[in-house]
Amino acid sequence: MTPLCYKALSQTGTLQRFVSAILLWLAMAAAASAHASLNTTEPSDDSVVSTAPRVITLTFSEPVSPTSLKLTRPDRRTVTLRSFVLKDRRVEITPPGDLSDGSYLLSWRVVSEDGHPIGGSVVFSIGQPNANPRGAAADIDWPVCAGLWIGKVALYVGLFLGVGGAFAIHWFADGSGKALRQIVVTLGAGFAGALLSAGFQGLDTVGEPVSRLFTPTVWKAGMATSFGPTVIFAAAALALAGLALASGRGRDARWISISALMTAAFALCLSGHASAADPQWLMRPAVFLHVAAIAIWAGALLPLLAEFRRGGEAAGAALHRFSVFIPWAVLVLSLAGGVLAVVQVRTPAGLVTTAYGIVFLIKLGLLVLLFALAAVNRWKLTAGSKKGEPTAIRLLVRSIAAETAVLLLIFAVAATWRFTPAPRTLIAEVQRTVVAKLQTGKAVADVRITPGRVGAVAISAVIVKSDLSPLDPQEVTVVLSNPGAEIEPIRRRAQQGKDGWTVPDIALPVPGRWRLRLDVIISDFEMTRMEGEVEIAP
């Protein structure tokens, strides 16, 4: 071998050793900086087991420390799992001993040795998937339901008697302060009801017991629902009503009271069964007008009662203004209420075959009684009361007190609608599909989730290039998470079919706003992530 060849080979060997050293260093650096990853689970993700597991095992690529372990049951209640054992790279979790048949979601979050947190979710079923997706009556959290109902009734008192009362004081009673104390009390009840409703809405959303009421995540989850804006605008309406009362008499106070009334009506048309119904362009204005009319009628009762109990010419004048205006409010109330009833109930059979319809009939009966009392006041007692006749005034005061009591009963009955799905939703429940359009600079995806409610759903996605030309990805993964309910990402690899990419069966345990992501591998060297949000119904 010549010296030149020997030198060349020597240089080649040096170069090879140098390249090998660099590659080895990069591999070691990558291994040192890599985060932990979940390798296997027992029960495995998306599996069905015949009996409840005694231990749930998560095996990671390196030792980890759990920071959050939550199990969502088939009835949507979520429990925190605190009993676990660390065995090297395994986390062995002891689940509750009363696991029944149905689908469960384990949402986990751990910290790896390098200090980086990671999270995910595992879904498994016992017996059969979603055997009891909506829960049995025995599993109803009655304290949470009671809190929701009390909060809703108190909110109604504040918005209808409080905000409506502030309006009546300035427009019917000429700014009189005779009912000021009563109206302030109802406004306070409304503030308490708004606060209580937000907290218990959060408890109901994430499935926590009353003992977790003051947990920040519970309040965050409650305000993240469609009821959150209602709480915000209701509080604004109550504050405006208080400002109108503090402003005394005058034009400014009158216009502030109108603003409070309109804000209250707007607050209640932002959420609820009726506001969510189609067509929205009709239903939301109908709710707005219905609420405004009720507030004008209900709000006038306490000021009129105070005026007549204390006597004076001002009482007759207030009654006259109210008598002139109230027929129009009743007309609007009736027309808007009729529209809401037709859309919500759909068929006469729905009145007697559904809980919603039965509540509606009870409310309707109370309204008929209220209209009868109002008719007696209008046609029998108003004229004598304006003239100051003692007997007519005494009877009118009693009648107004009775109207107020009937209204409180109506509020109590209407608040139970929170727990009764409308017939229209029962009809559409099976057919409901949530549609989302996700887009990046590389691709566009039309995603459908059917049915768009809690329980087992099917997800399909049609994916094309950004210019709408065909796209044939190598792999598509669907990722769903719900930060408001503290549910870490659920990952499912989609299957390619004639109609696009599908995930045929995935369990979503809680309603609310879910984050949706598609990880699309276009080629060996190209990938895109498309993200958006979808609303899952109860």
Secondary structure by P-SEA (a helix, b strand, c coil): ccaaaaaaaaaaaaaaaaaaaaaaaaaaaaaaacccccccccccccccccccccbbbbbcccbbbbcbbbbbccccbbbbbcbbbbcccbbbbbccccccbbbbbbbbbbcccccccccbbbbbbcccccccccccccccaaaaaaaaaaaaaaaaaaaacaaaaaaaaaccccccccaaaaaaaaaaaaaaaaaaaaaaaaaaaacccccccccaaaaaaaaaccaaaaaaaaaaaaaaaaaaaaacccaaaaaaaaaaaaaaaaaaacccccccccccccaaaaaaaaaaaaaaaaaaaaaaaaaaaaccaaaaaaaaaaaacaaaaaaaaaaaaaaaaaaaccccccccccaaaaaaaaaaaaaaaaaaaaaaaacccaaaaaaccaaaaaaaaaaaaaaaaaaaaaaaaaaaccccccaaaaaacccbbbbbbbbccccccbbbbccccccbbbbbbbbbcccccbbbbcbbbbbbbbccccccbbbbbbbbccccccccbbbbccccbbbbbbbccccccbbbbbbbbbbbcc
